[in-house]
Structure formats: structure tokens, C-alpha cells
Amino acid sequence: MDLQLEKNKEIVRRFNKEVIEEGNVEVFEELMDEHFINHSAPQGADNRKQGMINTFNGVLRPAMPDIQVTILQQIAEGDLVTTRKNISGTHTGNFMGIAPSHRRISIDVIDIVRLKNGKYAEHWGINNLSVVLAHLKNDQ
């Protein structure tokens, strides 16, 4: 077992728990490299640190205050950590223009994070958010 790979996976688990789930901005700042870039940010959106925290604390958390992150699988190689996870919560707030449905939302995500000196340096990700939003719109 490679200790550095395990440390890298723990950093990503901590980010998911303390930043995404708990909204801890102090931990976010601690874990983010100053030159971070999010390769998966929508075209025209902020692909730096501020854009990333805005996604969590400005979009997801207001829509689902009881947000939970469940890590299903992690693979680490070199300075990369791939995480398959689920982000879920109760849709009690406005979610990207969609009024609260009070239903449980479940978003499947696969993230790849490149770490540099124990911090998030780069991010790539795919998710089924567009499918989730389409279902919510159809149910209105």
C-alpha cells in the first residue's frame, strides 16, 4: 500500500465531507491550490477556486440544505484521485431556476482531481445533473 496514494484519497474524502457536505469555506481555502483550474466548468463560467465554491455554497447548498455526499469508490494513481460518488439531498430551495419540489435529488458524479502538495490543483468531472434537472422540470 502506497502511503502517499492513501493520503491523496483522504484529502479528496475530506474535501467531499467538509467542503461539499458541510460547506466549510475555511477547509476549502486550505485544500485549494492558488492556481486551481476546473476543466469541467461550463463554458463562460468561472473555472477557478471561486467558481468551484460558488457551485457548492451558492447553487447546491441553497437548493438542498441537507446535502449528503456518499463516496462509492476511489482509485488513486500518481497525483490523481478518481472518485465515483453520489450527491443527494431534499430539494427545498430554488435549484437553477426550478422551484422546490420537496423531493429527494440524487446526482451521480465521477471526479478526477490532480493534487499538488496536498491541494486541489486541477479537476475534471462528469455527472448526470442535466438528467436530474430535466426530471425536476417535467414534474412541475
WODACOR-V105239 format. One record per residue. RES is the residue in one letter. PHI is phi in radians with two decimals (NA if undefined). Layout:
RES_PHI, RES_PHI
This chain:
M_NA, D_-1.51, L_-1.08, Q_-1.15, L_-1.10, E_-1.16, K_-1.08, N_-1.08, K_-1.10, E_-1.14, I_-1.05, V_-1.18, R_-1.07, R_-1.09, F_-1.02, N_-1.12, K_-1.31, E_-1.44, V_-1.61, I_-1.22, E_-1.29, E_-1.73, G_1.27, N_-1.36, V_-1.23, E_-1.10, V_-1.18, F_-0.95, E_-1.08, E_-1.12, L_-1.66, M_-1.84, D_-1.22, E_-1.12, H_-1.86, F_-0.89, I_-2.39, N_-1.76, H_-1.24, S_-1.79, A_-1.10, P_-1.01, Q_-0.95, G_1.53, A_-1.52, D_-1.17, N_-1.77, R_-1.82, K_-0.97, Q_-1.07, G_-1.11, M_-1.16, I_-1.20, N_-1.10, T_-1.06, F_-1.33, N_-1.59, G_-1.87, V_-2.05, L_-1.22, R_-1.08, P_-1.11, A_-1.37, M_-2.39, P_-1.05, D_-1.69, I_-0.91, Q_-2.30, V_-2.03, T_-1.99, I_-1.47, L_-1.67, Q_-2.86, Q_-2.40, I_-2.32, A_-2.12, E_-2.63, G_1.04, D_-1.76, L_-1.90, V_-2.23, T_-1.81, T_-2.24, R_-1.78, K_-2.55, N_-2.27, I_-1.94, S_-2.41, G_3.06, T_-1.57, H_-1.35, T_-1.90, G_-2.27, N_-1.01, F_-2.20, M_0.92, G_1.53, I_-1.84, A_-1.10, P_-0.96, S_-1.80, H_1.09, R_-1.77, R_-1.33, I_-1.82, S_-2.37, I_-2.00, D_-1.55, V_-2.40, I_-2.18, D_-2.01, I_-2.12, V_-2.12, R_-1.72, L_-1.75, K_-2.35, N_0.95, G_1.36, K_-2.23, Y_-1.17, A_-1.82, E_-2.52, H_-2.46, W_-2.28, G_-2.79, I_-2.31, N_-2.69, N_-1.82, L_-1.02, S_-1.08, V_-1.19, V_-1.07, L_-1.11, A_-1.07, H_-1.11, L_-1.11, K_-1.13, N_-1.17, D_-1.49, Q_-1.34
